Amino acid sequence: MADPGSAQPQKRKRRDPASPRERMERGYAKAEARNRETREALEPLAEGERPLVVTIGAVVSALVVLSILVGYLAGADVNGDKPRLAQALAPALLMGAMAWGMWRARYWAVLGFQLVLVFLIFSAVYGLALQAATVTQVLATLALLAVAGTFFYFMVKAMARIQMPTRLPRD
């Protein structure tokens, strides 16, 4: 065993001589360069084009509208009471506007649908953490999280393509 007093001190990691502000600015510059490369790699939407995930979102929104209206007209009870017309009409109109907007590839509609997905994801996590009592409930909630998270992930790129300006051809 070597004598601890005779061991050479270990070399310390060399510190960057730049100030913390300069290091932060370099980091931001690198991130902006990566962002620029990512934006350049995106293909703008062609006239009338709609990303597949946005089409699926529009169909899902329309199906939600249909289920709200059918449930209301069939006299479905919510927590033991029949909802008032406004309670059924408000979410139906909101989801209907999102369905129309996504069908026309509008940025605001995709953003609104993502907001609904965020609420769904948070609610599912809450339910998973505090209310899921059976294996079936846990599996169903995990499946809901997987679907909503996947939708959200793919819609980010679709939103970037929707908001892109049309590029002029380079000479």
C-alpha positions as CSV (number, residue, x, y, z in Angstrom):
1,M,0.0,0.0,0.0
2,A,1.4,3.4,-1.0
3,D,2.0,6.1,1.6
4,P,-0.8,8.6,1.3
5,G,1.5,11.5,2.0
6,S,3.8,10.6,-0.9
7,A,1.0,10.3,-3.5
8,Q,1.0,13.0,-6.1
9,P,-2.1,15.3,-5.9
10,Q,-4.6,14.5,-8.6
11,K,-5.0,17.0,-11.3
12,R,-8.1,19.1,-11.3
13,K,-10.3,19.6,-14.2
14,R,-9.2,22.6,-16.1
15,R,-11.7,25.4,-15.9
16,D,-12.8,27.4,-18.9
17,P,-11.2,30.9,-18.5
18,A,-14.3,32.5,-19.9
19,S,-16.8,34.2,-17.6
20,P,-20.1,32.4,-16.9
21,R,-21.9,34.9,-19.1
22,E,-19.6,34.2,-22.0
23,R,-20.1,30.4,-21.5
24,M,-23.8,30.9,-21.5
25,E,-23.7,33.0,-24.6
26,R,-21.7,30.3,-26.4
27,G,-24.2,27.7,-25.3
28,Y,-27.1,29.8,-26.7
29,A,-25.2,30.3,-29.9
30,K,-24.7,26.6,-30.3
31,A,-28.4,25.9,-29.6
32,E,-29.5,28.5,-32.1
33,A,-27.2,27.0,-34.7
34,R,-28.8,23.6,-34.1
35,N,-32.3,25.2,-34.2
36,R,-31.4,26.9,-37.6
37,E,-30.2,23.5,-39.0
38,T,-33.4,21.9,-37.9
39,R,-35.6,24.6,-39.4
40,E,-33.7,24.4,-42.7
41,A,-34.3,20.6,-42.8
42,L,-38.1,21.0,-42.5
43,E,-40.1,20.9,-45.7
44,P,-42.8,23.5,-45.9
45,L,-46.3,22.3,-46.5
46,A,-47.5,22.2,-50.1
47,E,-50.7,23.9,-51.0
48,G,-53.6,21.9,-49.5
49,E,-51.2,19.5,-47.7
50,R,-51.9,18.4,-44.1
51,P,-49.6,16.3,-42.0
52,L,-51.1,12.9,-41.2
53,V,-51.1,13.5,-37.4
54,V,-53.1,16.7,-37.9
55,T,-55.6,14.8,-40.1
56,I,-55.9,12.1,-37.4
57,G,-56.4,14.9,-34.8
58,A,-59.1,16.5,-36.8
59,V,-60.9,13.1,-37.1
60,V,-60.6,12.5,-33.4
61,S,-61.9,16.0,-32.6
62,A,-64.9,15.4,-35.0
63,L,-65.6,12.0,-33.3
64,V,-65.5,13.7,-29.9
65,V,-68.1,16.3,-31.1
66,L,-70.2,13.5,-32.5
67,S,-70.1,11.5,-29.2
68,I,-71.0,14.6,-27.2
69,L,-74.0,15.3,-29.4
70,V,-75.2,11.7,-29.6
71,G,-74.8,11.3,-25.8
72,Y,-76.8,14.5,-25.1
73,L,-79.6,13.6,-27.6
74,A,-79.8,10.1,-26.2
75,G,-80.3,11.6,-22.7
76,A,-77.1,10.4,-21.1
77,D,-76.7,11.3,-17.4
78,V,-73.5,12.8,-16.1
79,N,-73.0,12.2,-12.4
80,G,-76.7,11.3,-12.1
81,D,-78.0,14.5,-13.8
82,K,-78.9,15.3,-17.4
83,P,-76.5,18.1,-18.5
84,R,-78.0,21.4,-19.7
85,L,-77.7,22.3,-23.4
86,A,-74.9,24.8,-22.8
87,Q,-72.9,22.2,-20.9
88,A,-72.9,19.9,-23.9
89,L,-72.8,22.6,-26.6
90,A,-69.7,24.5,-25.3
91,P,-67.2,21.5,-25.6
92,A,-68.9,20.4,-28.8
93,L,-68.4,23.8,-30.4
94,L,-64.8,24.1,-29.1
95,M,-63.9,20.6,-30.4
96,G,-65.8,21.3,-33.6
97,A,-63.8,24.5,-34.2
98,M,-60.6,22.6,-33.6
99,A,-61.6,19.8,-36.0
100,W,-62.4,22.4,-38.7
101,G,-59.1,24.2,-38.1
102,M,-57.0,21.1,-38.1
103,W,-58.7,19.9,-41.3
104,R,-57.6,23.2,-42.8
105,A,-54.1,22.9,-41.2
106,R,-54.4,26.0,-39.0
107,Y,-51.7,26.5,-36.4
108,W,-54.1,27.8,-33.7
109,A,-56.2,24.6,-34.0
110,V,-53.2,22.3,-33.6
111,L,-52.0,24.4,-30.7
112,G,-55.5,24.1,-29.1
113,F,-55.5,20.4,-29.6
114,Q,-52.1,20.1,-28.0
115,L,-53.5,22.1,-25.0
116,V,-56.3,19.5,-24.7
117,L,-53.7,16.8,-24.9
118,V,-51.7,18.4,-22.1
119,F,-54.7,18.5,-19.9
120,L,-55.4,14.9,-20.7
121,I,-51.8,13.9,-20.0
122,F,-51.8,15.7,-16.6
123,S,-55.2,14.2,-15.7
124,A,-54.0,10.7,-16.6
125,V,-50.8,11.1,-14.5
126,Y,-52.9,12.3,-11.6
127,G,-55.3,9.4,-12.0
128,L,-52.5,7.0,-12.3
129,A,-50.7,8.3,-9.2
130,L,-53.7,8.7,-6.9
131,Q,-56.8,6.9,-8.2
132,A,-55.9,3.9,-10.2
133,A,-56.8,0.9,-8.0
134,T,-56.8,-2.1,-10.3
135,V,-54.5,-3.5,-12.9
136,T,-57.0,-2.7,-15.6
137,Q,-57.2,0.9,-14.5
138,V,-53.4,1.2,-14.5
139,L,-53.1,-0.4,-17.9
140,A,-55.9,1.7,-19.5
141,T,-54.3,4.9,-18.0
142,L,-50.9,3.9,-19.3
143,A,-52.4,3.3,-22.8
144,L,-54.0,6.7,-22.7
145,L,-50.7,8.3,-21.7
146,A,-48.9,6.5,-24.5
147,V,-51.5,7.6,-27.1
148,A,-51.7,11.2,-25.9
149,G,-48.0,11.6,-25.5
150,T,-47.4,10.2,-29.0
151,F,-49.9,12.6,-30.5
152,F,-48.3,15.5,-28.7
153,Y,-44.8,14.5,-29.8
154,F,-45.7,14.2,-33.5
155,M,-47.8,17.4,-33.5
156,V,-44.8,19.5,-32.5
157,K,-43.1,18.9,-35.9
158,A,-46.4,19.3,-37.7
159,M,-46.9,22.7,-36.0
160,A,-43.4,23.7,-37.1
161,R,-44.2,22.8,-40.7
162,I,-47.6,24.6,-40.6
163,Q,-46.1,27.9,-39.4
164,M,-43.2,27.9,-41.9
165,P,-43.2,30.6,-44.5
166,T,-43.1,29.3,-48.0
167,R,-39.5,29.4,-49.1
168,L,-38.5,30.9,-52.4
169,P,-36.4,28.7,-54.7
170,R,-32.7,29.3,-54.4
171,D,-30.8,30.2,-57.5
